[in-house]
Structure formats: C-alpha cells, structure tokens
Amino acid sequence: MITYEYPLNERIRTLLRLEDLFERSRHFIARTDPLDHHVAILTLFEILEVSSRADLKSDLLQELERQKQVLMSFRNNPEISEEALASVLRDIEQAAAALFSMTGKIGQYIRENDWLMSIKQRTGIPGGACEFDLPSYHFWLHRPAEERIGQLAAWTGPLFPLRDGTAIILRILRESGKPQRLSAPLGTFQQMLGGKTAQMLRVRLDPTANCVPEISANKYVLNIRFLTQASEDPKPRAADWDVAFELTFCNL
C-alpha cells in the first residue's frame, strides 16, 4: 500500500517536511560518493530554512509536555502495557531535555560558518556550485569519504533534537486514528465533517490502482479526487472507476 499524508495545519506541514529532510539527510550522509554528499549539503541547508521558524522549538516542547501529561493519565490502566507506556514516556522526556538544551537561534553555528554560507549562497543559483565558482568546495568533495562523513555528521548532529522531537509527535499522531475502508464512486469522494477535528489525513491506496489522491479539506467538508497516474498517459485525468482506499483521521 502507498500512504499519502495530508496535513491540515501549518505546524504539521512543517513537521512532515522536517521528517522528510532528516531522512534524506541520513540516506545521503551514509553514502560515500561526492555527489551524494553534495545532496547532503543541500539538504542541510533545507533543514536550516525549514527549522528557522521562531516558534518551532517551543511548539515541539509544548506538544511533548502535553503528550506526556496525556500518557501519564493512562498509568495503572489494566488495558495499557506499563512497559510500553514507560518506554514512550522515557522517549518523550529524553527528546524534551535535548530540545531544551538547544540554546540560541536554531542552526546559528551553521550561519556563522562563512565557508558553508558561501556554498549556500552559490547553490541558490542554478549550476552555481561548479568547481570554478567554489574551488574550495570542489577540493572538499575530493577529500576522503570518511572525512566528509564526519564533517557532515558534525554539522547535522546538533539539529537531531528537532528530528527526535518531530519523530515522536508524528508517531503519536499517526497512531491516533482508526483506518476506514471506503470507496470513491467514479473517483470522487466527499464527506461532511460535522465538527470532526483532525490535524492530518492519511489515505492508503493499492499501487495497482494507478491513481493518486488530490485532497482538499476545511472544517466543514473533505473532498478527495483520484487522478490517473499512468506512464503511457502522463497527463493526469479524473479516474472514471470506483476507487477503493483507506482513510484515517489523525489528531493529537
């Protein structure tokens, strides 16, 4: 099944972007080719931009504390595994402590690195990181892979409290909903929300359905239109058959 996640507010949108960027960063830092490490540098700059929102750290801390209080209320509940609950609470406390220890503006140490900032400035220009533009960067890309990996890890590591806090909140969010099996007649689905609140929607589709969901939602109504996605017909069009899918409303 392919899962499509649709955030319903800016905060969840930011967390999903951070999750995607940190996963991409992990993937390319672990590789050894200079081109992979070039992508890792570009991803680091993207993480810096997304995490520069002034209230991101306080938002994460507040949400972690709120989830901690909610989970603590489940203690001594015979239907809840005390061991699993203690593990999640421990993860939350560790993530909150690491976030709290981040001082100053997020990523300030990167902004104060003139060499990295010169690369960031040039990579904003199409083809701007060529060897004749940035000879010192070209030299760095030819350093031993182990050396580059170590430096990339050192630049990315101080941002991991954001990664870990984001991962916990998104995990709790994803586990909050109950999936429903539904069908979209002739590729179109509409549901009146009737006061139902959600922060994220999850739509799961069988890959053989050969279509993708186009989602729009507000506090009153949810609309999903399934569009064809076939290699022989690259122009999307509305599916003209009944599409089976799975829908989950997620809310913290």
GULODREN-646912 format. One line per 4 residues: number of its first residue (from 1); their letters; for each residue x, y, z of C-alpha. Coordinates in Angstrom, 1 decimal, decimal comma. Example, Ala and Ser with C-alpha at 12.3 -4.5 7.8 and 13.67 -1.06 7.14 Angstrom:
# residues 2
1	as	12,3 -4,5 7,8  13,7 -1,1 7,1
This chain:
# residues 252
1	mity	0,0 0,0 0,0  1,1 3,6 -0,7  0,4 6,1 2,0  -0,4 9,7 1,2
5	eypl	-0,4 12,1 4,2  -2,2 15,5 4,1  -1,5 18,0 6,9  -4,4 20,2 7,9
9	neri	-2,4 23,0 9,6  1,0 24,7 9,1  2,6 23,1 12,2  2,1 19,5 11,0
13	rtll	3,1 20,6 7,5  6,4 21,8 8,9  7,0 18,6 10,9  6,3 16,4 7,9
17	rled	8,8 18,5 5,9  11,4 18,1 8,6  10,9 14,4 8,8  11,4 14,0 5,1
21	lfer	14,5 16,2 5,1  16,2 14,4 8,0  15,5 11,0 6,4  17,0 12,3 3,1
25	srhf	20,0 13,6 5,1  20,6 10,3 6,8  20,4 8,5 3,5  22,9 10,6 1,6
29	iart	25,4 11,2 4,5  25,7 7,4 4,9  26,9 7,1 1,3  30,4 7,8 0,0
33	dpld	30,1 9,3 -3,4  30,9 13,1 -3,6  27,6 13,7 -5,5  25,7 12,1 -2,6
37	hhva	27,5 14,4 -0,1  26,6 17,3 -2,3  22,9 16,4 -1,9  23,5 16,0 1,8
41	iltl	24,9 19,6 2,0  21,9 20,9 0,0  19,6 19,0 2,4  21,3 20,5 5,4
45	feil	20,5 24,0 4,0  16,9 23,0 3,5  16,7 21,8 7,1  18,1 25,1 8,2
49	evss	15,5 27,0 6,3  12,5 24,9 7,5  13,7 24,9 11,1  14,3 28,7 11,2
53	radl	10,6 29,3 12,2  10,9 31,2 15,5  8,3 29,2 17,5  9,3 25,7 16,3
57	ksdl	11,3 24,7 19,3  8,7 26,0 21,8  5,9 24,3 19,8  7,7 21,0 20,0
61	lqel	8,4 21,4 23,7  4,8 22,3 24,5  3,4 19,4 22,5  5,8 16,9 24,1
65	erqk	4,8 18,1 27,5  1,1 17,8 26,6  1,5 14,3 25,3  3,5 13,4 28,4
69	qvlm	0,6 14,5 30,6  -2,0 12,6 28,5  0,1 9,4 28,6  0,7 9,7 32,4
73	sfrn	-3,1 9,6 32,9  -3,1 6,1 31,5  -0,9 4,7 34,3  -2,4 1,8 36,2
77	npei	-4,9 1,2 33,4  -5,1 -2,6 33,0  -5,7 -2,2 29,3  -2,4 -0,4 28,8
81	seea	1,0 -2,1 28,9  3,0 -0,4 31,6  6,3 -1,3 29,9  5,3 0,2 26,6
85	lasv	3,9 3,3 28,3  7,1 3,8 30,3  9,2 3,4 27,1  7,2 6,2 25,3
89	lrdi	7,4 8,5 28,3  11,1 7,9 28,5  11,5 8,8 24,8  9,4 12,0 25,4
93	eqaa	11,5 13,1 28,4  14,8 12,5 26,6  13,6 14,4 23,5  12,3 17,3 25,5
97	aalf	15,6 17,5 27,5  17,6 17,6 24,3  15,4 20,3 22,8  15,6 22,3 26,0
101	smtg	19,4 22,2 25,9  19,4 23,8 22,4  20,4 27,4 23,1  20,2 30,4 20,8
105	kigq	18,8 30,5 17,3  18,4 27,1 15,7  21,3 26,4 13,3  23,2 29,6 14,3
109	yire	26,5 27,7 14,2  25,9 26,9 10,5  25,1 30,6 9,8  28,4 31,6 11,4
113	ndwl	30,4 29,2 9,2  31,4 31,5 6,3  32,5 28,6 4,2  29,1 26,8 4,4
117	msik	27,3 30,1 3,9  29,3 30,8 0,7  28,2 27,4 -0,6  24,6 28,0 0,4
121	qrtg	24,6 31,3 -1,5  26,1 29,8 -4,6  23,8 26,7 -4,6  20,8 29,1 -4,7
125	ipgg	21,9 29,8 -8,3  21,3 27,1 -10,9  24,6 25,4 -11,6  26,3 27,8 -9,1
129	acef	28,4 25,3 -7,3  30,7 24,4 -10,2  34,4 24,0 -9,4  35,3 27,4 -11,0
133	dlps	32,7 29,1 -8,7  33,7 27,2 -5,5  37,2 25,7 -5,8  37,4 25,1 -2,0
137	yhfw	34,2 23,1 -2,1  35,5 21,2 -5,1  38,6 20,4 -3,0  36,4 19,3 -0,1
141	lhrp	34,3 16,9 -2,3  37,6 15,2 -3,2  38,6 14,6 0,4  38,4 11,0 1,7
145	aeer	34,8 9,9 2,2  35,3 9,2 5,9  36,4 12,8 6,5  33,4 14,2 4,6
149	igql	31,0 11,9 6,5  32,5 13,0 9,8  32,1 16,7 9,0  28,5 16,2 7,7
153	aawt	27,6 14,4 10,9  29,1 17,2 12,9  27,1 19,8 11,1  23,8 17,9 11,2
157	gplf	24,1 16,3 14,7  23,2 19,4 16,7  19,9 19,5 14,9  18,9 16,0 15,9
161	plrd	16,8 17,1 18,9  14,4 18,6 16,3  14,5 15,3 14,4  13,7 13,2 17,5
165	gtai	11,0 15,5 18,8  9,4 15,6 15,4  9,5 11,8 15,1  7,8 11,2 18,5
169	ilri	5,0 13,7 17,8  4,3 12,3 14,3  4,4 8,8 15,6  1,7 9,6 18,2
173	lres	-0,3 11,5 15,6  -0,2 8,6 13,1  -1,2 6,1 15,8  -4,1 8,2 16,9
177	gkpq	-6,6 7,4 14,2  -8,5 4,3 13,1  -8,4 3,5 9,4  -11,7 3,2 7,5
181	rlsa	-12,1 1,2 4,3  -14,0 3,3 1,8  -14,8 3,7 -1,9  -14,8 6,7 -4,1
185	plgt	-17,6 6,3 -6,8  -16,1 7,3 -10,2  -13,0 8,5 -8,4  -14,7 11,2 -6,3
189	fqqm	-15,2 11,1 -2,5  -16,8 13,7 -0,3  -17,5 13,6 3,5  -19,1 16,2 5,6
193	lggk	-17,0 16,6 8,8  -19,8 17,7 11,1  -17,4 19,2 13,6  -14,9 16,3 13,5
197	taqm	-11,4 17,8 14,1  -8,2 16,4 12,6  -4,6 17,6 12,1  -3,7 15,1 9,4
201	lrvr	-5,4 12,8 6,9  -3,8 9,5 5,8  -5,0 8,0 2,5  -3,7 4,5 1,6
205	ldpt	-4,0 3,1 -1,9  -3,0 -0,2 -3,6  -0,3 0,7 -6,1  -2,2 -1,2 -8,7
209	ancv	-5,0 1,4 -8,5  -2,8 3,6 -10,8  -4,1 6,8 -9,4  -3,2 9,4 -6,8
213	peis	-5,4 11,4 -4,4  -6,0 15,1 -4,8  -7,1 16,2 -1,3  -8,8 19,4 -0,1
217	anky	-10,4 19,9 3,3  -11,6 22,5 5,6  -13,5 22,3 8,9  -16,8 21,5 7,1
221	vlni	-16,0 19,1 4,3  -13,4 16,7 3,0  -13,0 16,2 -0,8  -10,8 13,6 -2,4
225	rflt	-10,5 13,3 -6,2  -8,5 10,5 -7,6  -6,4 11,2 -10,7  -5,0 8,7 -13,0
229	qase	-1,2 8,1 -13,0  -0,1 6,0 -15,9  3,3 6,2 -17,7  1,6 5,9 -21,1
233	dpkp	-0,6 8,9 -20,3  1,4 11,4 -18,3  -1,4 14,0 -18,3  -3,5 13,3 -15,1
237	raad	-7,2 13,0 -15,5  -10,0 12,1 -13,2  -10,4 8,4 -12,5  -13,7 7,1 -14,1
241	wdva	-14,0 4,0 -11,9  -14,8 3,3 -8,3  -11,5 3,6 -6,3  -11,1 1,6 -3,1
245	felt	-9,0 3,3 -0,4  -8,3 3,5 3,3  -8,8 6,8 5,1  -7,6 7,8 8,6
249	fcnl	-8,3 11,0 10,5  -5,3 11,7 12,8  -5,5 14,1 15,8  -3,2 14,8 18,7
